[in-house]
């Protein structure tokens, strides 16, 4: 194992980089809402939201490929090997996840959407252990997942009520988006032979264009373009470029469960940062959010903790 690979498998480094990803993803939600307001995109206008997302991810792909080219001091374009993985990743992640997610959240409550979104990390770990079988499903991993998901449920139920209705266009589409996310995680994990940076940039670029075309065909459009709106789109493109590229790099050098368990931090960051941006300090910092954070942290520790000796039961 090279020195770079060795560093990227250290639990502390994985935790740091994964949490950076979660903070960036968490900041995206309030910024997206700000972008919608600046560009006068109605909350019910799903088609225009998909156009918005398409532009964001296309720019993200360009930024990643520019970064890779500057780092390597030559123009980095995807080859056939990269495309072999980039196409299925973009169809599962950028297109599948976000297309179904944008429609789903428009037809369900934020509470249920947040809880179902937390299932994505659970599904990714279960798929890795039970379907592709590249790691074992141990008691530690299962316990960690349950605690992490419990934290997501707690943070999403703060001050809210939860009904148990289910519609295909609402909760069903959000669940499909999380299945797509978990599938993309598996493909990313298996693409260890190619550059995760080039793979990330390529799949963003292709997926962004596909989303833009889909949204446009649905009648979506962005007529009110402002300097503030453009700044928001550029920031969101940077968030996607940095966060997903880091996440892909971590998946290339670690087991899915070791990385995916940190995904439970994402909903916590999202709720807290959204509350802070909206000035709702009491919602962000209270006993419920502390309990949620504690559950997620314990879950992460259990999954990543090393056994004291070989005789311990996993």
N, C-alpha and C positions, 0 to 999 in steps of 0.2 A: 504493500500500500504506500502511495506517495505521501509526502509530508502534507500536501494540500488535502488529500483525501482523509488523512488521519485527523487533521484539524476539524474538518467538516463533519466528522462523526463524533466528536466530543460533545457530551450532553450539554455542557454549558454554552458552547457555540451554537448548537442546534436550538437551544432554548432562546438565546439572544436573537438570532436571525428570524426564528419563527414568530417571536413576539413583535419584532419590528414589522413583519408582514401583517400581523393581526391589527396592530395600531394603524397602519396605513389603510387596510381594508375597512377598519372601523371608522376612520375619518371620511371615507368615501360616501357613506350614506348621507350625512348632513350636507356635504358639499354637492352631491347629486341633487338634493332638494333645492339647494341654493341655485344651482345651474338651471333647474326647471323654472324657477321663479324669474331668473334673469332673462331666459329665452322664451318665457311665457308658454311653457309646455304644460298643458292641463294634466292633472294627476290621473285622469281617466283616458288620456290620449296615449294608449299603449304603443301604437304604430310610431308616433313621433319619439317616444322614449327609446324604442328599438333603433331608430335612426340615430339618436343621440349616442346610444351605446356603440353602434357601429362605427361612428366617427372616433369615439374615444379609443376603441380597441385597435382600429387601423393606425391611429397615431402612436399608440403604445408599441405596436409592432415595429413601426419605423424607428422609434426612439431606441428600442432594444438592438435593432440591427445596426444603427449608427454607433451605438456604444461598443458593440462587438467589433465593428470595423476600425474604430479609433484605437481600441485596445490591441488589436492584432496588426494595426498599421497597414491594412489592406481591406478592400471592399469584400465584406462577408455576405455571400449570397447562398441560399439553401441549395444543396445538391439533392440527388435522387434519394439518398439514404435519409436525409432530414425530412423530405416531403413524405416519405413512407410513414413516418410517425406524426408529422405535423398535421396532416389532413385528418386522421381520426381524432387526434387531440383537440383540434379546433372544432370539429363537429360535436364532440362530447362536451368540451369545456366552454369555449367562447360562444358557440352557436347554441348548442343544446341547453346548457345550464342557464344562460342568460335569457334566451328566448322564452323558455317556459317559466323562468323566475319572474320576469317582468309582467307577464300576463297573469301568473298565479297570484302575486302580491296585490294586484289590482282587484282581485275577486275574493280576498280573504282578509282577516284582521291582521294587524301588525304583530299581535301576540302569537297567534297560531303560526304565522309565517316565520317568526323568529325561532319558535320551538322546532318546527319542521326543518328549518335550515340547519339547526344544530345536529340533526340526524345525519347530515352528510359525512361528517367525520367518523361517526359510528359505523355507517355503511361502508366507508372506505376501508376501515380496519377489518370489518367482518368479511368483505370481499377478498381482501388480501389473504386472510387466514382460511376461509372456507371454500372459495371458488377457484382462485388462481393458486392457492396453497404454496405461496413462497415464504410463509412464516407460520408458526404455530399459534393457535388461539389458546392462550393460557388464562388461568384464573386472574392473574394480575392485569392482563390486557382488558378482559371483560369487566372487571371491577373498575378499572380506570375509566373505561368508556361510560359505564353507568353513572359514575360520579360526575364526569364531565358533562354528560347530558342533563343530569339533575341540576347542575349549576346553570345551564342554559334555560331550563324550565323556570327556575327560581327568578332569574334576572328578567325574564319576559313576563312573569306574572305580577311583578311589582306594581301595585296600584291599578291593576287591570283585572277584568273578569274573563273567563275562558268558557266559551260554549263548545260543544263537541260535534257540531254539524260538519258535514264533509261534502264538498262539491268537486267535480272533476276539473272544472276551469279554475278553481281556487286552490284548495289544499292539495288536490291531485296534481296540478301542474307544478306546484312548489316541490312536492315530493319527487316528481320526475326530474326536476332540475338538480336535486341532490343525488339522484341515481346517476345522472350525467356527470356530475362533479366527481363522484366516487370512481366512475369508469375512467375519466380522464386522469385521475390519480394513478390508476393501475397502468395506463399506457405510458405516462410519464416515468413511472418506476422501471418499466421494461426498456426504456430508451436510453440505457446507460452507455451505449456504444457511440452515441452522438452528443454533440455539444448541447447541454440544456439551455444555454443562453440563445444560441441560434434557433433551436427548436421553439423556444418560447416566443421569440420575435416573429418567426415565420407563422406560427399558428395564430398569433394575435392578428397579424396583417391579413391573413386569409379569412379568419373568422370575422374580423371587423367588416371587411368588404361584404361578406355574405349577410351579416346582420343588417348592414345599411341597405342592401338590395331588398331584403325581406321587408324591412320597415317601410321602405319607399313604395314597394308593391302593395302594401297594406294601406297606403295613403298618408304615411307619415311625412312630416316636413318640419324644418326649422326656419321660420320666416324672420323671427326677431333676434338677429345676431348682434350682440354687443361686445365691447372690449372685455367687460366683466365675464360674460358668458364664455368667450374664447379662452380667457384665463382659467376659468373653472375646468373646461374641457382639457386643456393642456395639463393642469394639475392631476386630473383623474387619469389621464393617459400615463403620466409619470408614476402615479400610484400603482396602476396595473403593471407597468413595465418593471418597476423595482420589486414589488411584492411577489408577483407570480414567477419572476425569474429567480428570485432567491428561493422560493418554495420549490421550484423545479430542480434547482441545484441541490437542495437538501434531500429531495426524494431520490436523486441520482446516487447519493452516497450512504443512505440510511434505509432501514426498514420502514415500510409505510406506517406502521403503528407508532414508531418513535417520533415521526413528524406529524402525522394526522392528529394525534392526541392534543397537540398545541392548538389545533383549529378551534377547540372549544373556548379559547381565549377571545376569539374573534367577536362572538355575539356580546361578550362583556364589554369589549372596547367600543363596539358599535353603540350600545345603550348608553354607556358613560359619556362618550364623546358627543353623541347626539344631544344628550341632556345638557352638557356643558355649553355647547354651541347655542342652544335655545335658552340658556340661562336658568335651567331647572336643576339647580345645584342639589336640592334636597332629594330629587329623584336619583341622582347619580351616586350620592354618598349617604347611604343609610344601612341599617342592619341587614336588610335583604341582599343588597349588592355585596356586602362583606361576606355573607354566607355563600352566595354564588361564587365569589372569587375563591373562597376557601375550598369549596367542593371541587372546582376546576383544578386548583393547584395540587390538591391531594391526589386527584385522578392522574394528573401528569406525573407526579412523583412515583406513584405506584407502577405505572407503565414503564418508567425509565429507571427505577431503582434496580440495582444489581443485587443478585442473591448473595447472601452471606456465605453460603457453601453449596456445593453441588447436590446435597441431599435435600435442600429445601424444596417444597412442592411449589411449582409455578402457579 
